Amino acid sequence: MTGNPRSRLVDVVRAGDTLVCQPTLTSRTPPASGQLMLPPTTTLSGSGGFQAQGGTVCVPSDITSVSLSGIRYTAGAFTVPGSGTVTFKLDAVHHTGRLRTGGIQVVVNGGPVEFHFRVDLKAKDKTKNPPAEDPAGPYEGRADLRSAAQRTVHAGN
């Protein structure tokens, strides 16, 4: 192998890649789980200021600034859907150290991305009179980063 012996292969996230929310939600308060009715997908924009293999790279704010509202959910006996807003957060495994080209961090696919689900309208249990509201929330979940096309670049450690 030629090149920097400290380099490693990374999957850089670029404009056009997508975040696909998994349907399962978890909460610290009962009911401890819920489901997104139609798990949202969002296409990312890249604002890294440069390209990697033909696409503009994503920086952390390209993901953490995404907000998806009006997402419907249910939870346990609360089968009348409520709705909420999904926002994403990145762990250290999802970005590089500061690059020498401009001193910015670039997002890499480090596995599932966590999201926060803020309940805006609580799901209801209509078997109760009056209907009971879901006492749980906020919820947490995970989303998968999906590449528009497979591309791998070398990044130094």
C-alpha positions in Angstrom: 0.0 0.0 0.0 1.4 3.4 -0.9 0.7 6.8 0.7 0.4 7.8 4.3 0.7 4.6 6.5 -1.5 6.4 9.2 -4.3 6.9 6.7 -7.6 5.1 6.9 -10.6 4.6 4.7 -13.7 6.7 5.6 -17.1 7.1 4.0 -17.6 10.8 3.6 -21.2 12.1 3.8 -22.0 14.4 0.8 -24.9 16.4 -0.6 -27.6 13.9 -1.9 -27.0 11.3 0.8 -30.1 10.6 3.0 -31.0 10.1 6.6 -33.7 7.4 7.1 -35.4 7.3 10.5 -35.9 3.9 12.0 -39.6 3.5 13.2 -38.9 2.6 16.9 -38.9 5.3 19.5 -37.8 4.9 23.1 -38.5 7.0 26.2 -37.4 7.0 29.8 -41.1 7.3 31.0 -43.9 4.7 30.4 -44.9 3.8 27.8 -41.2 3.3 27.2 -41.6 2.9 23.4 -43.5 4.2 20.4 -43.5 3.9 16.7 -43.2 6.5 13.9 -46.0 5.8 11.5 -44.2 6.7 8.3 -40.5 7.0 9.2 -39.2 10.2 7.6 -36.4 10.4 5.1 -34.5 13.6 4.4 -31.9 14.3 1.7 -28.9 16.2 3.0 -27.3 19.4 1.6 -23.6 19.8 1.7 -22.0 23.1 2.8 -18.4 22.0 3.4 -17.1 24.4 0.8 -15.3 21.7 -1.1 -16.0 18.4 -2.9 -15.0 14.8 -2.4 -15.4 12.5 -5.4 -17.7 14.9 -7.1 -20.1 15.9 -4.3 -20.1 18.7 -1.8 -19.1 17.3 1.6 -21.4 17.7 4.7 -20.3 19.4 7.9 -22.0 18.6 11.2 -24.4 21.5 11.0 -25.8 20.1 7.7 -27.3 17.3 9.9 -27.8 18.9 13.3 -29.8 21.8 11.8 -32.3 19.5 10.1 -35.7 19.7 11.7 -38.6 17.5 10.5 -42.0 18.5 11.9 -45.5 16.9 11.6 -44.1 13.4 12.0 -46.9 11.1 13.2 -46.4 8.5 16.0 -48.3 6.1 18.2 -47.2 4.6 21.6 -48.6 1.4 23.2 -52.3 1.8 24.0 -52.2 5.3 22.6 -53.2 4.3 19.1 -54.8 7.6 17.9 -51.7 9.2 16.3 -50.0 12.2 17.7 -47.2 14.2 16.0 -43.9 15.7 16.8 -40.6 17.1 15.5 -37.4 15.1 14.7 -34.0 16.7 15.2 -30.6 14.9 14.8 -27.5 14.8 16.9 -24.0 13.5 16.0 -21.5 11.6 18.1 -17.8 11.8 17.7 -17.8 8.8 15.4 -19.7 10.8 12.8 -17.1 13.5 12.1 -13.4 13.8 11.4 -11.0 15.9 13.3 -10.4 19.4 11.8 -9.0 19.1 8.3 -6.0 20.9 7.1 -8.0 22.2 4.2 -9.9 25.0 5.9 -9.9 23.7 9.4 -13.4 22.2 9.3 -14.9 19.0 10.4 -16.5 16.7 7.8 -19.3 14.2 8.5 -18.5 10.5 8.0 -20.8 7.6 8.1 -20.0 6.1 11.5 -23.2 4.1 11.8 -26.7 5.1 13.0 -27.3 8.7 13.9 -29.4 9.5 17.0 -32.4 11.7 16.8 -34.6 13.5 19.3 -38.4 13.3 18.9 -40.2 16.2 20.6 -43.9 15.5 21.0 -46.0 18.4 19.7 -49.4 16.7 19.8 -49.8 13.7 22.1 -51.1 10.4 20.9 -54.4 9.4 22.6 -56.1 6.3 23.9 -59.7 6.7 22.9 -60.8 3.6 25.0 -60.8 5.9 28.0 -63.4 8.5 28.8 -62.2 11.2 28.5 -59.5 10.0 26.1 -56.1 9.6 27.8 -53.0 11.3 26.4 -49.5 9.7 26.0 -47.7 10.7 29.2 -44.2 9.9 27.7 -41.9 12.0 25.8 -39.6 13.2 24.6 -38.6 10.2 22.7 -35.3 9.1 21.1 -34.6 7.1 18.0 -32.0 6.2 15.4 -31.6 7.0 11.7 -29.4 5.4 9.1 -27.1 7.4 6.8 -27.5 6.1 3.3 -25.0 7.1 0.6 -26.3 8.2 -2.8 -23.3 6.4 -4.2 -20.5 4.4 -2.6 -17.3 6.4 -2.4 -14.4 6.0 -0.1 -11.5 8.5 0.5 -8.3 8.2 2.5 -8.2 10.5 5.5 -5.1 10.9 7.7 -5.3 10.1 11.4 
